[in-house]
Amino acid sequence: MRENVLSPPTRILVVLILALLVILPAVENLVALRVKLPLAYFLVIPGTVLLAIAKTSLFRQGMWISFGDREMSGRMSNCYRLGYYLIFWGVLLAFL
């Protein structure tokens, strides 16, 4: 077993904790219709474009349903991850 890899239960726990720390305040601000930093959406737009470009590479290969970046090339995998990072940080900065 590799030392620096989290076990599956630990991964689930980390995701749940991060989701609670990010999603609950974001939903609260969304319900109250207040956006703290609207310019943060300029991170979401390029993130969505990068994600669409990466997924398009799979559509061209005939894979219409896929999860993650396992089937993508290295370059498209990096675009996929960067897209999600930009979307995550854009939403986080906008609503927290």
N, C-alpha and C positions, 0 to 999 in steps of 0.2 A: 504494500500500500504506500502511495506517495504521501509524504509528510505534509505538504502544503495544500492538500486537497481536502475540502470539507466533506464530511460524511453526509449522506442524503438527509437524515433527520436534522442535522445542523443547518444545512442549506435551507430547508423548509422553515426552520425557526428564524433564520436571518431574514428571509423574504417576508415572513409574517410581521416581524418587528419593524422592518423598513416600511412595509405597507401601512402599518398602523401609524408610524411617525409621519408619513407623507400623505396618505390618503385621507385620514380623518381631518387634519387641518385644512387640506385642500377642499374637501367636501363642505366643511363649515364655511369657508370663505365663498365657495361657489353658491351655497344656499343663501348666504347673506348678500350676494351679488357685489362682492368687493374683490377687486383684483389689485394686489399690492404693487406689482411691477408689470404693467402691460407690455413694456418693451421686451420682456422675456419671451414673448411669442415669436420674436425674430429668431430664436433658437429652434422653435418647434417646426417652423416652415422648412429650413434646410434639412432638419432631421427626417421629416416626412418624405422629402424628395430623395434623400439617400436610401431610406428604407424601401421606397418604391423602385428605385433603380436596382437595388439588390434582389428584390423579389421578382422583378422582371426577368432577371437572368435565369431564375428557376422556371418561370412560365415558358420561356423559349425552349427549355429542355423537356417540356411536357409535364412538369411537376406542378399541379395546380394547388395541391394542399401539402404544406410542409410546416414543420415547427423547428425553429432554431436555424442555425447557419451550417449545419453539418454537411449538407449536400452542395454548398456553394464553394466557389473557388476562394483562394485566400484573399484576393482583392475584394471580391463581392462580400465576403464574410466581414472584412474590416468596415466596409460601407454599411453593412447591416448593423453591426455593433455601434458604430459611431452615430448612426441615425437614431438608435434607441437611446444612447447617452444624451444626445442633444434634445430629444423629446422629453426625456426624464428631467433634465436640468431646466428646460424651459418651463415646464409645468410647475416644478418645484419652486423656482424663483418667482413665478407669476402669482402663486397662491399662498406662499408662506410668509 
